[in-house]
Amino acid sequence: MRLKDRIAIVVGAGQSPGEGTGNGRATAITFAREGAKVLCADHNLESARETAAMITAQGGIAEAIRADVTSEADLKAMVADAHGRWGRIDVLHNNVGVSLSGGDAVLTEITEENFDRCVAINLRGTIMACKHVIPIMRAQKSGSIVSISSIAAWIDYPYVAYKATKAAMVAFTEQLAIQNAPYGIRANAILPGLMNTPMAVDTRARTFNKPRAVVEAERDAHVPLRGKMGTAWDVANAALFLASDEAGFITGVALAVDGGQAVKVG
């Protein structure tokens, strides 16, 4: 019960269509198993409700809310809902991001519209969610913000907007950490590597018209540790650690959860 009686918002608690479990859903379930009350936010309300139902079926406490991260008004309402419902906010988990599904492309093919869309979802949404939760956490003199960046920030990655926004998220997390340390607020980023999630694998299978098993095998081949991608639960466990008091002296960190991929590159 490492998050006993804590209040957590998980932004992106639903998931894309496909096999298995996504990072946001796994994190919401893990937080709840460890004692947190969880507000499951997603632009797809039905998917957020599915996550909340999974939590309540296991005896946890969760509510669902629709929040489009490209809308500051939605994010403000999301924070107000959690605070009004439970009286405080202890954890903000930012888990929204798109690459190919947002129209990302290589430099010579990226369009202005798709670049702006990826920036709005991947980076601006995180910043605006933090904007509205920080005053509450400052008043509490406590709080933990965990944001999902990507190992793409550090390695050779072909698509422009995803790499740029995920690198920017690391820089923003560092700024958030140092400027809010006097208030007892911690901010850290997780950089997942190749993960076997619906967004990562099924989206690529559809985009490139390949069987899912082929995409899995191609991605597994790039992972040094056991030659297998990680899962959403690996990301969720890292998020749990960073959100908990076990990481009470850790802030401003970019934690790779990548099976050694960054070591192989650098």
N, C-alpha and C positions, 0 to 999 in steps of 0.2 A: 504493500500500500504506500508506495513512494510519493503518490500525489493525493494522499488522503485529505479530503475536504478542500481541495484546490478547485478553482474555476478555470476552465480552459476553453479557448476558442480555437477550433481547427478550421482554417479557411482552405477549402478544397477537400472537404471530407467525403464528397462523393467520388465517383471515378468514371473513367471512360469505358465504353463497351469493350468486352473481351474477356479472356480467361484470367482467373486468379484474382488477386487483391491489389488495389492501388495503394500508393504510399499514404495518401491522406486518410483513407478508410482504415488502414492498418494502425495508423497513429492514433486516430480517434478511439478505436477499440482498445488499444494498449493503454492510453491515458485513463480510460474509464475503468479498465480492469485494475488499475493501480490506485483507484479511489477518487478520481476527478469527476466532477460534473462537467459535461462536455456540450458546448454549442457547436453543432455540425453545420457549417456554412458551405454552400455551393451554389453555382449559378443554375444547376439542375436540382430543383427542390426535391423531386422524387428520389433522386439518387442520395441526397442528404438524408431524406427520411428513411431510406433503406439502411443506411449506416446507423442512424439513431435507433432504429428498430432492432438491429443486431445487438446493440449495446444493452438496450432494455431487456431483451430476451435473455441476456446473461446476468441480469440483476443490477446492471449499472444505471446511471442517470444521464439522460441525453435529450436534447431538443434539436430540432432542425429549423434552419432558416434559409431563405433564398438570398444570396448576395452575389451580385456580379461585380467582380473586382475592378472592372473598368468604370464603375460608378462610385464616386466618393460618397454620394448620398446613401447607397446601399451599405457601404462599409461603416459609415457613421451609425446607421440604424442597427447594424449587426452588433457593434460594440455596446450601444445603448441597451439593446435587448439583453445581452449577457449581464451587464451591470445592473440593470433594473430588475432582472429576474433573481439574481443570486447575490447582489450587493458588493461584488468585487470581481477583479479579473487577475488571475495569477499567471496564466500562461497564454500567450498568443503564438499560434503555430501557423506560419505562412507556407502553404504547400501548392500554390497554383503556378502553373507554367505550361507553355506550349512551344513547340518547335515546328515540325512539319504540319501538325494539325492547325497551326496558326498561319500557315502560308510562308513559313521561313524558307530560305533558299540560299544558294551560294551567292557570292557577291555580284557576279555578272547577271544574275537573274532576279535578285530581290526587288520587290516593288515597294514604293513609298507606303502604300496602304498597308501591306502586310508587315512591313517593318514597324510601323506605328502601332499596329494591333499587337504585335508581340511585346513591344515595350510597355504598352498599357497593361497587358495581362501579367507579364513576368516581373516587371519592376515597379511601375507606378502603383499597382494594386497593393503591393507589399508596403510601399512607403505611406500610402494613404491609410492603410489599416493601422500602421504604427502611429501615425499622426493622431488618431483618435483614441488609441489605447494608452499612449504614453502619459497624458495628464492624470488618468486614473491610477496608473502604476506609480507615478511620482507622488501622488497624494497618499498612497499606501506605503510608500518607501520600500516597495518590493515588486518583483515581477520578473518573468523570464520570457524572452522573445526568441523563438527558434524559427529560422527561415531556411527553406530548401533552395539552395543554389544548385550547382552541378559540377562534376569533375570536368565538364566541357569548358569551364572557366580557365582551366590550367593546361589542357591538352590540345592536341591538333583536332579541331572539330570543324566540319565543313560549312555549317549554316550560320550565317552572319548574326542574326538578331538574337538567337538563343545564347550563343557564346558571349556576345556583348552584354546582354542583360544579366546573365548569371555571374559574370565577372563584376558587374556593377553592384550586384546584390552583396557580394563579399565586401566591397568597399563601403557600402551603406551600412552593413552590419558592424563594421569596425567603428564607423562614425557614431552609430547608435549606442554602441557599447561604451565608448569613452565619454560621450556627452551625458550619459545617464548613469554612469557608475556612482556618482555621489548620492544618487537617490536609491541605491540598492537594487537597481534594475540591471539584469544581465541580458546580453544579446549575443547569439551565436548562430553560425550557419552550418548546415550539413551539405556536403558535396557528394551526392550519390554518383556512383559509376554506372556500369551497365547493369540495369535491374530488369528482372522478369516481371513486368507489370503490364496491364492492359494498354496504358498510354504509350509505353516504350516499344512493346513488341507487336501488339495487334495493330496499332496505327501504322507501323512500318510495313507489316504484312499487307494491309489494305493499300497503302500508298504505292508500294513497289510490286503489287500483285504477286506475292510469293506466299507459299504455305507458311503457317506460323512456325512449324518445326524447323524450316530452313532458316528463318530469321533468328530463331533461338540458337541454332548451331553456329551461325556466323558470329553472333554476339558472344557466345560462350568462349569461342576460340581466342578472343582478345583479353580474357580475364586470367591473370597469373595464378590466383588462388583457386586451386582445384579445377580450373578450367570451366567454371560455372558462374553464371550471373548471380548477383544477390537477389533478394526478394524484398518486398515491401516491409516485411517484419524486421529485416536488418536496419532499414531506415527508421522504423518506428522505435526500435530499441535504442538507437542513438538519440532520437528525439526525447525519449523518456529520460535518459541519463542527463541530457542537457537541461531539461525542464525541471529536474528534481534537485533536491538539496545536496545530492551527491556531487553535483557540479557547481556547488555554491561559490567556489573561488575561480570559476572559469567564465571568462567573458571576452568577446572579440575574437573568438576562435573560428576558423574554417576547418571543419572536421571532414576528412575524406572517408566515405564509406564505399569502397571501390574495389576490394579484393586485390589491392596492390597495383592497380592500373597506373596511378600517378607515379609510383616508384619506377615502374617499367619505362615510362616516358622520360622522367627527369633524373 
